[in-house]
Amino acid sequence: DRLLVDAAKKCPHHAAYQEEFTSTDWPPLAFPPVSRDTLELILLSGAVFLQAGVVVVAESHSSAAEQADPLSGQNSLRAPSSARLLDLSDLGASLGALGGFADTAISQVRDQFGRMVNDQTGPNAATTGKDLYVNVLLRDILLDDDRTFSVPLGDARLDTGDLSISLHSLRIRGLDTFTELDLLNAIGKQTIMNRVQLERLDLEVDLAVIDATAAERVLGTTEDHEHVKISIGLEDVDADIALLFALDLNLFGDLELGSILHLDKILPCILSASRAVDLSQLSLSIGSIKEPSITGFISNESELAIRSATKAIFEKYQSTVVEAMPAFFDQTVRPLLNGILSSYVNAESSRSCPTVSTPELSGFVNFHDLLLPEGDAAKSGGRGTSPYGDVFRYLMQIIDEQVLSTDSSGLS
């Protein structure tokens, strides 16, 4: 509203235009004070309305049409006659000997990720002592000690007078419960199918509620806030994801090698050489849903009311929500993601791939600069300025940590 009030006076084509006009100095917006009881009521009402909304969406997808054909994007693909598209089903036909090597490498990676390996410290240690390699790898490099992936949310705050609400973190559990991982299956020349199955997937949002009326409390101490945890869980998650990716080898061949030696420039460069990128299928089905819960801050009475409302809704509509999940993701979420993906691809493709030119790249390759961090490279006789990018350095780090490293017994 404030912008609209001043807009006419700033527009040269409007009768109210004032050339020397300066924007009105409006007082800052202030959120009305919210008491503890009011916030509890908001959380209670929000929980009930959110679950009711989920039911409405599920009902609208319960009679939805069949899911999209994973090859629909492939069948509708239109590329210029001059384009030479990468054949994902036979990389050797498109790339020669290099493509044959890539086919073999991809096959080995797929087999490795889906292979059962010994795991004496994981959740199956007391039973089979084995787990999928991908689960072991995720616990080693991504998850913390309690098998959780935590995403800090930056403590974004909303001040409401007496109380302040701060987004603290998002925690994801179950990322190491893969029972099937089948990636990069070429079902068309430019379409790959990916299938994943997990035993469970639990999401938990952590909010902090700060009482601003207590003058002695300081943000960041353990006494100044109460945590609110909002959690929901999915069991027996099964996802099928088909991706159309049409890479024009003629455009890709025009890219400068130096541009794709930097991790942050690889994706824009590849997208600038693509003719189409599209999710042609996104199907997600689940076996069951755990009842969502809100704990912390709210009184026992409000928590009991939320649980009672949740139980009543789930007893009647849980099967409807579960059955509507595949259609919801394929017919609602997929078009939304494709819209976002299309905007991103168009934005990246409209720009030429970033050019990296430096006189340091002439002459012989200095392996210190190629493989070592900048500080170590400088100490070892390199320039220490990453003249060859960071891709090989990153690959070397993976080799050091996953292949060459040894455990306490001296085994790699």
Disulfide bonds with the S-S distance in Angstrom:
Cys269-Cys353 1.79
